[in-house]
Amino acid sequence: MTQKTDDKAAKAKARTVRCPQCGGDSVYGPSNPYRPFCSDRCKGIDLGAWASESFRMEAETPPDDQPFGDPRLQ
Ligand SMILES: [Zn+2]
């Protein structure tokens, strides 16, 4: 009898949402620190894309501290 109630409570706790990264089931609760993502991998992919994007923009700035073409070096 009590088993039915426990099962219901457990289901309410383990709420699942759709992972924005892979579209799979993701546990939306305290047991999942990566929510709304399903795993650290999906969360890492999202953050990695953002980081590489900003890094790429920064890398496009040409370095101006290189002693390139200095006649005294030759
Ligand atoms: Zn995922």
N, CA, C, O and the ligand as a Tripos MOL2 file, in Angstrom:
@<TRIPOS>MOLECULE
protein
  297   295    75     0     0
PROTEIN
NO_CHARGES

@<TRIPOS>ATOM
      1 N           0.8400   -1.2050    0.0000 N.3       1 MET1
      2 CA          0.0000    0.0000    0.0000 C.3       1 MET1
      3 C           0.8700    1.2460    0.0000 C.2       1 MET1
      4 O           0.6570    2.1700   -0.7860 O.2       1 MET1
      5 N           1.8610    1.2580    0.9020 N.am      2 THR2
      6 CA          2.7130    2.4390    0.9720 C.3       2 THR2
      7 C           3.6460    2.5070   -0.2360 C.2       2 THR2
      8 O           4.1740    3.5660   -0.5750 O.2       2 THR2
      9 N           3.8340    1.3610   -0.8690 N.am      3 GLN3
     10 CA          4.7350    1.3330   -2.0140 C.3       3 GLN3
     11 C           4.2180    2.2260   -3.1360 C.2       3 GLN3
     12 O           4.9970    2.8700   -3.8390 O.2       3 GLN3
     13 N           2.9340    2.2570   -3.2900 N.am      4 LYS4
     14 CA          2.3390    3.0660   -4.3520 C.3       4 LYS4
     15 C           2.6200    4.5560   -4.1240 C.2       4 LYS4
     16 O           2.9380    5.3000   -5.0520 O.2       4 LYS4
     17 N           2.4920    4.9610   -2.8610 N.am      5 THR5
     18 CA          2.7220    6.3690   -2.5330 C.3       5 THR5
     19 C           4.1870    6.7440   -2.7470 C.2       5 THR5
     20 O           4.5000    7.8150   -3.2670 O.2       5 THR5
     21 N           5.0830    5.8320   -2.3310 N.am      6 ASP6
     22 CA          6.5050    6.1140   -2.4910 C.3       6 ASP6
     23 C           6.8750    6.2620   -3.9650 C.2       6 ASP6
     24 O           7.6580    7.1320   -4.3470 O.2       6 ASP6
     25 N           6.3010    5.4060   -4.7610 N.am      7 ASP7
     26 CA          6.6100    5.4370   -6.1810 C.3       7 ASP7
     27 C           6.1580    6.7590   -6.7950 C.2       7 ASP7
     28 O           6.8410    7.3330   -7.6430 O.2       7 ASP7
     29 N           5.0120    7.2200   -6.3570 N.am      8 LYS8
     30 CA          4.4660    8.4700   -6.8930 C.3       8 LYS8
     31 C           5.3570    9.6510   -6.5050 C.2       8 LYS8
     32 O           5.6160   10.5460   -7.3100 O.2       8 LYS8
     33 N           5.8170    9.6310   -5.2540 N.am      9 ALA9
     34 CA          6.6650   10.7090   -4.7660 C.3       9 ALA9
     35 C           7.9960   10.7160   -5.5050 C.2       9 ALA9
     36 O           8.5270   11.7760   -5.8340 O.2       9 ALA9
     37 N           8.5250    9.5340   -5.7620 N.am     10 ALA10
     38 CA          9.7980    9.4360   -6.4620 C.3      10 ALA10
     39 C           9.6690    9.9630   -7.8810 C.2      10 ALA10
     40 O          10.5770   10.6110   -8.4030 O.2      10 ALA10
     41 N           8.5470    9.6830   -8.4880 N.am     11 LYS11
     42 CA          8.3420   10.1480   -9.8610 C.3      11 LYS11
     43 C           8.2120   11.6650   -9.9080 C.2      11 LYS11
     44 O           8.6760   12.3020  -10.8540 O.2      11 LYS11
     45 N           7.5910   12.2350   -8.9040 N.am     12 ALA12
     46 CA          7.4160   13.6810   -8.8640 C.3      12 ALA12
     47 C           8.7640   14.3740   -8.6780 C.2      12 ALA12
     48 O           8.9990   15.4630   -9.2010 O.2      12 ALA12
     49 N           9.6370   13.7210   -7.9250 N.am     13 LYS13
     50 CA         10.9630   14.3050   -7.7050 C.3      13 LYS13
     51 C          11.8090   14.2510   -8.9720 C.2      13 LYS13
     52 O          12.4800   15.2180   -9.3340 O.2      13 LYS13
     53 N          11.7610   13.1070   -9.6310 N.am     14 ALA14
     54 CA         12.5820   12.9240  -10.8200 C.3      14 ALA14
     55 C          11.8660   13.4630  -12.0410 C.2      14 ALA14
     56 O          11.4320   12.7080  -12.9110 O.2      14 ALA14
     57 N          11.7540   14.7350  -12.0920 N.am     15 ARG15
     58 CA         11.1220   15.3630  -13.2520 C.3      15 ARG15
     59 C          12.1310   15.4240  -14.4000 C.2      15 ARG15
     60 O          13.2930   15.7820  -14.2060 O.2      15 ARG15
     61 N          11.6810   15.0800  -15.5580 N.am     16 THR16
     62 CA         12.6020   15.1010  -16.6950 C.3      16 THR16
     63 C          12.1800   16.1640  -17.7020 C.2      16 THR16
     64 O          10.9980   16.3650  -17.9770 O.2      16 THR16
     65 N          13.1710   16.8190  -18.2250 N.am     17 VAL17
     66 CA         12.9360   17.7990  -19.2720 C.3      17 VAL17
     67 C          13.7480   17.3970  -20.4990 C.2      17 VAL17
     68 O          14.4890   16.4150  -20.4680 O.2      17 VAL17
     69 N          13.6060   18.1390  -21.5410 N.am     18 ARG18
     70 CA         14.3550   17.8280  -22.7510 C.3      18 ARG18
     71 C          15.6870   18.5820  -22.7390 C.2      18 ARG18
     72 O          15.7320   19.7980  -22.5500 O.2      18 ARG18
     73 N          16.7570   17.8340  -22.9420 N.am     19 CYS19
     74 CA         18.0810   18.4510  -22.9580 C.3      19 CYS19
     75 C          18.1990   19.3700  -24.1740 C.2      19 CYS19
     76 O          17.9760   18.9270  -25.3010 O.2      19 CYS19
     77 N          18.5440   20.6380  -23.9650 N.am     20 PRO20
     78 CA         18.6310   21.5950  -25.0740 C.3      20 PRO20
     79 C          19.7490   21.2620  -26.0550 C.2      20 PRO20
     80 O          19.7630   21.7430  -27.1880 O.2      20 PRO20
     81 N          20.6700   20.4440  -25.6080 N.am     21 GLN21
     82 CA         21.8270   20.1360  -26.4550 C.3      21 GLN21
     83 C          21.5930   18.9190  -27.3320 C.2      21 GLN21
     84 O          21.7730   18.9840  -28.5480 O.2      21 GLN21
     85 N          21.1960   17.8150  -26.7280 N.am     22 CYS22
     86 CA         21.0730   16.5750  -27.4900 C.3      22 CYS22
     87 C          19.6130   16.1660  -27.6740 C.2      22 CYS22
     88 O          19.3230   15.2460  -28.4390 O.2      22 CYS22
     89 N          18.6970   16.8340  -26.9850 N.am     23 GLY23
     90 CA         17.2850   16.5290  -27.1450 C.3      23 GLY23
     91 C          16.8470   15.3040  -26.3860 C.2      23 GLY23
     92 O          15.7130   14.8520  -26.5420 O.2      23 GLY23
     93 N          17.7240   14.7540  -25.5650 N.am     24 GLY24
     94 CA         17.3920   13.5610  -24.7990 C.3      24 GLY24
     95 C          16.7490   13.9120  -23.4710 C.2      24 GLY24
     96 O          16.5550   15.0830  -23.1430 O.2      24 GLY24
     97 N          16.4240   12.8790  -22.7180 N.am     25 ASP25
     98 CA         15.8130   13.0930  -21.4150 C.3      25 ASP25
     99 C          16.8500   13.6170  -20.4370 C.2      25 ASP25
    100 O          17.9610   13.0940  -20.3490 O.2      25 ASP25
    101 N          16.4780   14.6450  -19.7120 N.am     26 SER26
    102 CA         17.3720   15.2140  -18.7200 C.3      26 SER26
    103 C          16.6300   15.3350  -17.4000 C.2      26 SER26
    104 O          15.5150   15.8540  -17.3460 O.2      26 SER26
    105 N          17.2540   14.8540  -16.3420 N.am     27 VAL27
    106 CA         16.6320   14.9170  -15.0190 C.3      27 VAL27
    107 C          16.7210   16.3430  -14.4970 C.2      27 VAL27
    108 O          17.8100   16.8750  -14.2780 O.2      27 VAL27
    109 N          15.5680   16.9440  -14.3050 N.am     28 TYR28
    110 CA         15.5510   18.3150  -13.8110 C.3      28 TYR28
    111 C          15.3110   18.2890  -12.3110 C.2      28 TYR28
    112 O          14.1730   18.3760  -11.8490 O.2      28 TYR28
    113 N          16.3920   18.1680  -11.5590 N.am     29 GLY29
    114 CA         16.2830   18.0930  -10.1070 C.3      29 GLY29
    115 C          17.6430   18.2420   -9.4780 C.2      29 GLY29
    116 O          18.6500   18.3880  -10.1720 O.2      29 GLY29
    117 N          17.6710   18.2040   -8.1430 N.am     30 PRO30
    118 CA         18.9400   18.3740   -7.4050 C.3      30 PRO30
    119 C          19.9690   17.3090   -7.7460 C.2      30 PRO30
    120 O          21.1650   17.5270   -7.5560 O.2      30 PRO30
    121 N          19.5300   16.1680   -8.2450 N.am     31 SER31
    122 CA         20.4660   15.0960   -8.5700 C.3      31 SER31
    123 C          21.2190   15.3770   -9.8600 C.2      31 SER31
    124 O          22.2130   14.7190  -10.1700 O.2      31 SER31
    125 N          20.7360   16.3590  -10.6060 N.am     32 ASN32
    126 CA         21.4030   16.6810  -11.8620 C.3      32 ASN32
    127 C          21.9400   18.1200  -11.8220 C.2      32 ASN32
    128 O          21.1880   19.0640  -12.0630 O.2      32 ASN32
    129 N          23.2230   18.2920  -11.5210 N.am     33 PRO33
    130 CA         23.8010   19.6390  -11.4270 C.3      33 PRO33
    131 C          23.9630   20.2990  -12.7820 C.2      33 PRO33
    132 O          24.2780   21.4860  -12.8600 O.2      33 PRO33
    133 N          23.7530   19.5460  -13.8490 N.am     34 TYR34
    134 CA         23.9620   20.0960  -15.1920 C.3      34 TYR34
    135 C          22.6570   20.5260  -15.8440 C.2      34 TYR34
    136 O          22.6380   20.9010  -17.0160 O.2      34 TYR34
    137 N          21.5460   20.4720  -15.0710 N.am     35 ARG35
    138 CA         20.2590   20.8300  -15.6410 C.3      35 ARG35
    139 C          20.3000   22.2410  -16.2140 C.2      35 ARG35
    140 O          21.0290   23.0640  -15.6620 O.2      35 ARG35
    141 N          19.6010   22.5760  -17.2410 N.am     36 PRO36
    142 CA         18.6620   21.6700  -17.9210 C.3      36 PRO36
    143 C          19.3320   20.6700  -18.8540 C.2      36 PRO36
    144 O          18.6420   19.9260  -19.5510 O.2      36 PRO36
    145 N          20.6600   20.6380  -18.8830 N.am     37 PHE37
    146 CA         21.3340   19.6720  -19.7320 C.3      37 PHE37
    147 C          21.3060   18.3030  -19.0600 C.2      37 PHE37
    148 O          21.0950   18.2050  -17.8510 O.2      37 PHE37
    149 N          21.5200   17.2380  -19.8510 N.am     38 CYS38
    150 CA         21.4070   15.8950  -19.3050 C.3      38 CYS38
    151 C          22.7260   15.4520  -18.6930 C.2      38 CYS38
    152 O          22.7380   14.5490  -17.8550 O.2      38 CYS38
    153 N          23.8260   16.0570  -19.0850 N.am     39 SER39
    154 CA         25.1200   15.6040  -18.5890 C.3      39 SER39
    155 C          26.1330   16.7380  -18.6940 C.2      39 SER39
    156 O          25.8760   17.7740  -19.3070 O.2      39 SER39
    157 N          27.2980   16.5080  -18.0750 N.am     40 ASP40
    158 CA         28.3440   17.5370  -18.1440 C.3      40 ASP40
    159 C          28.8620   17.6730  -19.5630 C.2      40 ASP40
    160 O          29.3690   18.7270  -19.9480 O.2      40 ASP40
    161 N          28.7360   16.6060  -20.3430 N.am     41 ARG41
    162 CA         29.1960   16.6560  -21.7300 C.3      41 ARG41
    163 C          28.3720   17.6430  -22.5460 C.2      41 ARG41
    164 O          28.9130   18.4500  -23.3020 O.2      41 ARG41
    165 N          27.0420   17.5630  -22.3780 N.am     42 CYS42
    166 CA         26.1700   18.4700  -23.1280 C.3      42 CYS42
    167 C          26.3870   19.9070  -22.6620 C.2      42 CYS42
    168 O          26.3940   20.8320  -23.4740 O.2      42 CYS42
    169 N          26.5610   20.0890  -21.3800 N.am     43 LYS43
    170 CA         26.7950   21.4240  -20.8650 C.3      43 LYS43
    171 C          28.1520   21.9370  -21.3290 C.2      43 LYS43
    172 O          28.3040   23.1180  -21.6430 O.2      43 LYS43
    173 N          29.1410   21.0400  -21.3700 N.am     44 GLY44
    174 CA         30.4750   21.4260  -21.8120 C.3      44 GLY44
    175 C          30.4950   21.8330  -23.2730 C.2      44 GLY44
    176 O          31.2180   22.7530  -23.6530 O.2      44 GLY44
    177 N          29.7110   21.1570  -24.0900 N.am     45 ILE45
    178 CA         29.6470   21.4830  -25.5110 C.3      45 ILE45
    179 C          29.1250   22.9040  -25.6900 C.2      45 ILE45
    180 O          29.6480   23.6750  -26.4950 O.2      45 ILE45
    181 N          28.0930   23.2350  -24.9330 N.am     46 ASP46
    182 CA         27.4900   24.5640  -25.0580 C.3      46 ASP46
    183 C          28.4730   25.6350  -24.6310 C.2      46 ASP46
    184 O          28.6550   26.6280  -25.3360 O.2      46 ASP46
    185 N          29.1090   25.4450  -23.4850 N.am     47 LEU47
    186 CA         30.0680   26.4230  -22.9830 C.3      47 LEU47
    187 C          31.2890   26.4840  -23.8810 C.2      47 LEU47
    188 O          31.8480   27.5590  -24.1000 O.2      47 LEU47
    189 N          31.7100   25.3280  -24.4060 N.am     48 GLY48
    190 CA         32.8790   25.2860  -25.2670 C.3      48 GLY48
    191 C          32.6580   26.0700  -26.5470 C.2      48 GLY48
    192 O          33.5560   26.7700  -27.0160 O.2      48 GLY48
    193 N          31.4640   25.9550  -27.1130 N.am     49 ALA49
    194 CA         31.1630   26.6850  -28.3360 C.3      49 ALA49
    195 C          31.2020   28.1810  -28.0830 C.2      49 ALA49
    196 O          31.7050   28.9470  -28.9050 O.2      49 ALA49
    197 N          30.6760   28.5840  -26.9620 N.am     50 TRP50
    198 CA         30.6670   30.0120  -26.6210 C.3      50 TRP50
    199 C          32.0900   30.5080  -26.4110 C.2      50 TRP50
    200 O          32.4500   31.5920  -26.8690 O.2      50 TRP50
    201 N          32.9060   29.7030  -25.7120 N.am     51 ALA51
    202 CA         34.2710   30.1150  -25.3970 C.3      51 ALA51
    203 C          35.1080   30.2040  -26.6610 C.2      51 ALA51
    204 O          35.8640   31.1600  -26.8340 O.2      51 ALA51
    205 N          34.9870   29.2230  -27.5460 N.am     52 SER52
    206 CA         35.7950   29.2250  -28.7580 C.3      52 SER52
    207 C          35.3870   30.3740  -29.6690 C.2      52 SER52
    208 O          36.2160   30.9360  -30.3850 O.2      52 SER52
    209 N          34.1110   30.7150  -29.6360 N.am     53 GLU53
    210 CA         33.6270   31.8250  -30.4580 C.3      53 GLU53
    211 C          34.2730   33.1370  -30.0220 C.2      53 GLU53
    212 O          34.7290   33.9160  -30.8590 O.2      53 GLU53
    213 N          34.3110   33.3790  -28.7240 N.am     54 SER54
    214 CA         34.8990   34.6180  -28.2240 C.3      54 SER54
    215 C          36.4150   34.5880  -28.4010 C.2      54 SER54
    216 O          37.0420   35.6210  -28.6350 O.2      54 SER54
    217 N          36.9880   33.4080  -28.2880 N.am     55 PHE55
    218 CA         38.4370   33.2900  -28.4550 C.3      55 PHE55
    219 C          38.8240   33.5890  -29.9010 C.2      55 PHE55
    220 O          39.8380   34.2340  -30.1680 O.2      55 PHE55
    221 N          38.0040   33.1120  -30.8190 N.am     56 ARG56
    222 CA         38.2800   33.3070  -32.2410 C.3      56 ARG56
    223 C          38.2470   34.7960  -32.5930 C.2      56 ARG56
    224 O          39.0760   35.2820  -33.3630 O.2      56 ARG56
    225 N          37.2870   35.5010  -32.0240 N.am     57 MET57
    226 CA         37.1670   36.9260  -32.3000 C.3      57 MET57
    227 C          38.3830   37.6780  -31.7680 C.2      57 MET57
    228 O          38.8540   38.6340  -32.3830 O.2      57 MET57
    229 N          38.8820   37.2330  -30.6210 N.am     58 GLU58
    230 CA         40.0320   37.9020  -30.0260 C.3      58 GLU58
    231 C          41.2950   37.6130  -30.8320 C.2      58 GLU58
    232 O          42.1840   38.4570  -30.9420 O.2      58 GLU58
    233 N          41.3580   36.4000  -31.3960 N.am     59 ALA59
    234 CA         42.5530   35.9870  -32.1300 C.3      59 ALA59
    235 C          42.6600   36.7100  -33.4620 C.2      59 ALA59
    236 O          43.7280   36.7390  -34.0740 O.2      59 ALA59
    237 N          41.5570   37.2910  -33.9110 N.am     60 GLU60
    238 CA         41.6040   37.9920  -35.1900 C.3      60 GLU60
    239 C          42.3700   39.3080  -35.0920 C.2      60 GLU60
    240 O          42.7900   39.8640  -36.1070 O.2      60 GLU60
    241 N          42.5490   39.8040  -33.8700 N.am     61 THR61
    242 CA         43.3270   41.0310  -33.7040 C.3      61 THR61
    243 C          44.8090   40.7320  -33.9420 C.2      61 THR61
    244 O          45.3790   39.8830  -33.2560 O.2      61 THR61
    245 N          45.4310   41.4010  -34.8820 N.am     62 PRO62
    246 CA         46.8400   41.0940  -35.1930 C.3      62 PRO62
    247 C          47.7690   41.5720  -34.0880 C.2      62 PRO62
    248 O          47.5860   42.6650  -33.5510 O.2      62 PRO62
    249 N          48.7490   40.7710  -33.7510 N.am     63 PRO63
    250 CA         49.7140   41.1600  -32.7100 C.3      63 PRO63
    251 C          50.6350   42.2540  -33.2290 C.2      63 PRO63
    252 O          51.0920   42.2120  -34.3710 O.2      63 PRO63
    253 N          50.8960   43.2210  -32.3820 N.am     64 ASP64
    254 CA         51.7170   44.3630  -32.8430 C.3      64 ASP64
    255 C          53.0130   44.4750  -32.0470 C.2      64 ASP64
    256 O          53.7140   45.4830  -32.1290 O.2      64 ASP64
    257 N          53.3230   43.4390  -31.2790 N.am     65 ASP65
    258 CA         54.5360   43.5090  -30.4610 C.3      65 ASP65
    259 C          55.6320   42.5780  -30.9890 C.2      65 ASP65
    260 O          56.5330   42.1850  -30.2490 O.2      65 ASP65
    261 N          55.5450   42.2390  -32.2530 N.am     66 GLN66
    262 CA         56.5640   41.3550  -32.8120 C.3      66 GLN66
    263 C          57.6270   42.1720  -33.5510 C.2      66 GLN66
    264 O          57.2900   42.9660  -34.4290 O.2      66 GLN66
    265 N          58.8850   41.9910  -33.2120 N.am     67 PRO67
    266 CA         59.9840   42.6990  -33.8940 C.3      67 PRO67
    267 C          60.1990   42.1230  -35.2780 C.2      67 PRO67
    268 O          61.2360   41.5280  -35.5730 O.2      67 PRO67
    269 N          59.1850   42.3160  -36.1270 N.am     68 PHE68
    270 CA         59.2290   41.6800  -37.4440 C.3      68 PHE68
    271 C          59.7890   42.6700  -38.4800 C.2      68 PHE68
    272 O          59.2520   43.7670  -38.6270 O.2      68 PHE68
    273 N          60.8320   42.3050  -39.1790 N.am     69 GLY69
    274 CA         61.3920   43.1740  -40.2150 C.3      69 GLY69
    275 C          62.3150   44.2380  -39.6530 C.2      69 GLY69
    276 O          62.5830   45.2390  -40.3170 O.2      69 GLY69
    277 N          62.8040   44.0350  -38.4380 N.am     70 ASP70
    278 CA         63.7540   44.9960  -37.8710 C.3      70 ASP70
    279 C          65.1190   44.8290  -38.5580 C.2      70 ASP70
    280 O          65.7040   43.7480  -38.4930 O.2      70 ASP70
    281 N          65.6240   45.8550  -39.1980 N.am     71 PRO71
    282 CA         66.8970   45.7250  -39.9550 C.3      71 PRO71
    283 C          68.0850   45.4680  -39.0610 C.2      71 PRO71
    284 O          69.1070   44.9570  -39.5190 O.2      71 PRO71
    285 N          67.9690   45.8120  -37.7930 N.am     72 ARG72
    286 CA         69.1200   45.6070  -36.8940 C.3      72 ARG72
    287 C          69.3440   44.1280  -36.5820 C.2      72 ARG72
    288 O          70.4200   43.7420  -36.1260 O.2      72 ARG72
    289 N          68.3180   43.2970  -36.8310 N.am     73 LEU73
    290 CA         68.4470   41.8750  -36.5430 C.3      73 LEU73
    291 C          69.1970   41.1530  -37.6540 C.2      73 LEU73
    292 O          69.5360   39.9790  -37.5040 O.2      73 LEU73
    293 N          69.4600   41.8250  -38.7530 N.am     74 GLN74
    294 CA         70.1010   41.1190  -39.8800 C.3      74 GLN74
    295 C          71.5280   41.5680  -40.1640 C.2      74 GLN74
    296 O          72.1670   41.0520  -41.0800 O.2      74 GLN74
    297 ZN         22.0960   16.0590  -23.5150 Zn       75 ZN75
@<TRIPOS>BOND
     1     1     2 1
     2     2     3 1
     3     3     4 2
     4     3     5 am
     5     5     6 1
     6     6     7 1
     7     7     8 2
     8     7     9 am
     9     9    10 1
    10    10    11 1
    11    11    12 2
    12    11    13 am
    13    13    14 1
    14    14    15 1
    15    15    16 2
    16    15    17 am
    17    17    18 1
    18    18    19 1
    19    19    20 2
    20    19    21 am
    21    21    22 1
    22    22    23 1
    23    23    24 2
    24    23    25 am
    25    25    26 1
    26    26    27 1
    27    27    28 2
    28    27    29 am
    29    29    30 1
    30    30    31 1
    31    31    32 2
    32    31    33 am
    33    33    34 1
    34    34    35 1
    35    35    36 2
    36    35    37 am
    37    37    38 1
    38    38    39 1
    39    39    40 2
    40    39    41 am
    41    41    42 1
    42    42    43 1
    43    43    44 2
    44    43    45 am
    45    45    46 1
    46    46    47 1
    47    47    48 2
    48    47    49 am
    49    49    50 1
    50    50    51 1
    51    51    52 2
    52    51    53 am
    53    53    54 1
    54    54    55 1
    55    55    56 2
    56    55    57 am
    57    57    58 1
    58    58    59 1
    59    59    60 2
    60    59    61 am
    61    61    62 1
    62    62    63 1
    63    63    64 2
    64    63    65 am
    65    65    66 1
    66    66    67 1
    67    67    68 2
    68    67    69 am
    69    69    70 1
    70    70    71 1
    71    71    72 2
    72    71    73 am
    73    73    74 1
    74    74    75 1
    75    75    76 2
    76    75    77 am
    77    77    78 1
    78    78    79 1
    79    79    80 2
    80    79    81 am
    81    81    82 1
    82    82    83 1
    83    83    84 2
    84    83    85 am
    85    85    86 1
    86    86    87 1
    87    87    88 2
    88    87    89 am
    89    89    90 1
    90    90    91 1
    91    91    92 2
    92    91    93 am
    93    93    94 1
    94    94    95 1
    95    95    96 2
    96    95    97 am
    97    97    98 1
    98    98    99 1
    99    99   100 2
   100    99   101 am
   101   101   102 1
   102   102   103 1
   103   103   104 2
   104   103   105 am
   105   105   106 1
   106   106   107 1
   107   107   108 2
   108   107   109 am
   109   109   110 1
   110   110   111 1
   111   111   112 2
   112   111   113 am
   113   113   114 1
   114   114   115 1
   115   115   116 2
   116   115   117 am
   117   117   118 1
   118   118   119 1
   119   119   120 2
   120   119   121 am
   121   121   122 1
   122   122   123 1
   123   123   124 2
   124   123   125 am
   125   125   126 1
   126   126   127 1
   127   127   128 2
   128   127   129 am
   129   129   130 1
   130   130   131 1
   131   131   132 2
   132   131   133 am
   133   133   134 1
   134   134   135 1
   135   135   136 2
   136   135   137 am
   137   137   138 1
   138   138   139 1
   139   139   140 2
   140   139   141 am
   141   141   142 1
   142   142   143 1
   143   143   144 2
   144   143   145 am
   145   145   146 1
   146   146   147 1
   147   147   148 2
   148   147   149 am
   149   149   150 1
   150   150   151 1
   151   151   152 2
   152   151   153 am
   153   153   154 1
   154   154   155 1
   155   155   156 2
   156   155   157 am
   157   157   158 1
   158   158   159 1
   159   159   160 2
   160   159   161 am
   161   161   162 1
   162   162   163 1
   163   163   164 2
   164   163   165 am
   165   165   166 1
   166   166   167 1
   167   167   168 2
   168   167   169 am
   169   169   170 1
   170   170   171 1
   171   171   172 2
   172   171   173 am
   173   173   174 1
   174   174   175 1
   175   175   176 2
   176   175   177 am
   177   177   178 1
   178   178   179 1
   179   179   180 2
   180   179   181 am
   181   181   182 1
   182   182   183 1
   183   183   184 2
   184   183   185 am
   185   185   186 1
   186   186   187 1
   187   187   188 2
   188   187   189 am
   189   189   190 1
   190   190   191 1
   191   191   192 2
   192   191   193 am
   193   193   194 1
   194   194   195 1
   195   195   196 2
   196   195   197 am
   197   197   198 1
   198   198   199 1
   199   199   200 2
   200   199   201 am
   201   201   202 1
   202   202   203 1
   203   203   204 2
   204   203   205 am
   205   205   206 1
   206   206   207 1
   207   207   208 2
   208   207   209 am
   209   209   210 1
   210   210   211 1
   211   211   212 2
   212   211   213 am
   213   213   214 1
   214   214   215 1
   215   215   216 2
   216   215   217 am
   217   217   218 1
   218   218   219 1
   219   219   220 2
   220   219   221 am
   221   221   222 1
   222   222   223 1
   223   223   224 2
   224   223   225 am
   225   225   226 1
   226   226   227 1
   227   227   228 2
   228   227   229 am
   229   229   230 1
   230   230   231 1
   231   231   232 2
   232   231   233 am
   233   233   234 1
   234   234   235 1
   235   235   236 2
   236   235   237 am
   237   237   238 1
   238   238   239 1
   239   239   240 2
   240   239   241 am
   241   241   242 1
   242   242   243 1
   243   243   244 2
   244   243   245 am
   245   245   246 1
   246   246   247 1
   247   247   248 2
   248   247   249 am
   249   249   250 1
   250   250   251 1
   251   251   252 2
   252   251   253 am
   253   253   254 1
   254   254   255 1
   255   255   256 2
   256   255   257 am
   257   257   258 1
   258   258   259 1
   259   259   260 2
   260   259   261 am
   261   261   262 1
   262   262   263 1
   263   263   264 2
   264   263   265 am
   265   265   266 1
   266   266   267 1
   267   267   268 2
   268   267   269 am
   269   269   270 1
   270   270   271 1
   271   271   272 2
   272   271   273 am
   273   273   274 1
   274   274   275 1
   275   275   276 2
   276   275   277 am
   277   277   278 1
   278   278   279 1
   279   279   280 2
   280   279   281 am
   281   281   282 1
   282   282   283 1
   283   283   284 2
   284   283   285 am
   285   285   286 1
   286   286   287 1
   287   287   288 2
   288   287   289 am
   289   289   290 1
   290   290   291 1
   291   291   292 2
   292   291   293 am
   293   293   294 1
   294   294   295 1
   295   295   296 2
@<TRIPOS>SUBSTRUCTURE
     1 MET1         2 RESIDUE 1 A MET
     2 THR2         6 RESIDUE 1 A THR
     3 GLN3        10 RESIDUE 1 A GLN
     4 LYS4        14 RESIDUE 1 A LYS
     5 THR5        18 RESIDUE 1 A THR
     6 ASP6        22 RESIDUE 1 A ASP
     7 ASP7        26 RESIDUE 1 A ASP
     8 LYS8        30 RESIDUE 1 A LYS
     9 ALA9        34 RESIDUE 1 A ALA
    10 ALA10       38 RESIDUE 1 A ALA
    11 LYS11       42 RESIDUE 1 A LYS
    12 ALA12       46 RESIDUE 1 A ALA
    13 LYS13       50 RESIDUE 1 A LYS
    14 ALA14       54 RESIDUE 1 A ALA
    15 ARG15       58 RESIDUE 1 A ARG
    16 THR16       62 RESIDUE 1 A THR
    17 VAL17       66 RESIDUE 1 A VAL
    18 ARG18       70 RESIDUE 1 A ARG
    19 CYS19       74 RESIDUE 1 A CYS
    20 PRO20       78 RESIDUE 1 A PRO
    21 GLN21       82 RESIDUE 1 A GLN
    22 CYS22       86 RESIDUE 1 A CYS
    23 GLY23       90 RESIDUE 1 A GLY
    24 GLY24       94 RESIDUE 1 A GLY
    25 ASP25       98 RESIDUE 1 A ASP
    26 SER26      102 RESIDUE 1 A SER
    27 VAL27      106 RESIDUE 1 A VAL
    28 TYR28      110 RESIDUE 1 A TYR
    29 GLY29      114 RESIDUE 1 A GLY
    30 PRO30      118 RESIDUE 1 A PRO
    31 SER31      122 RESIDUE 1 A SER
    32 ASN32      126 RESIDUE 1 A ASN
    33 PRO33      130 RESIDUE 1 A PRO
    34 TYR34      134 RESIDUE 1 A TYR
    35 ARG35      138 RESIDUE 1 A ARG
    36 PRO36      142 RESIDUE 1 A PRO
    37 PHE37      146 RESIDUE 1 A PHE
    38 CYS38      150 RESIDUE 1 A CYS
    39 SER39      154 RESIDUE 1 A SER
    40 ASP40      158 RESIDUE 1 A ASP
    41 ARG41      162 RESIDUE 1 A ARG
    42 CYS42      166 RESIDUE 1 A CYS
    43 LYS43      170 RESIDUE 1 A LYS
    44 GLY44      174 RESIDUE 1 A GLY
    45 ILE45      178 RESIDUE 1 A ILE
    46 ASP46      182 RESIDUE 1 A ASP
    47 LEU47      186 RESIDUE 1 A LEU
    48 GLY48      190 RESIDUE 1 A GLY
    49 ALA49      194 RESIDUE 1 A ALA
    50 TRP50      198 RESIDUE 1 A TRP
    51 ALA51      202 RESIDUE 1 A ALA
    52 SER52      206 RESIDUE 1 A SER
    53 GLU53      210 RESIDUE 1 A GLU
    54 SER54      214 RESIDUE 1 A SER
    55 PHE55      218 RESIDUE 1 A PHE
    56 ARG56      222 RESIDUE 1 A ARG
    57 MET57      226 RESIDUE 1 A MET
    58 GLU58      230 RESIDUE 1 A GLU
    59 ALA59      234 RESIDUE 1 A ALA
    60 GLU60      238 RESIDUE 1 A GLU
    61 THR61      242 RESIDUE 1 A THR
    62 PRO62      246 RESIDUE 1 A PRO
    63 PRO63      250 RESIDUE 1 A PRO
    64 ASP64      254 RESIDUE 1 A ASP
    65 ASP65      258 RESIDUE 1 A ASP
    66 GLN66      262 RESIDUE 1 A GLN
    67 PRO67      266 RESIDUE 1 A PRO
    68 PHE68      270 RESIDUE 1 A PHE
    69 GLY69      274 RESIDUE 1 A GLY
    70 ASP70      278 RESIDUE 1 A ASP
    71 PRO71      282 RESIDUE 1 A PRO
    72 ARG72      286 RESIDUE 1 A ARG
    73 LEU73      290 RESIDUE 1 A LEU
    74 GLN74      294 RESIDUE 1 A GLN
    75 ZN75       297 GROUP 0 **** ****
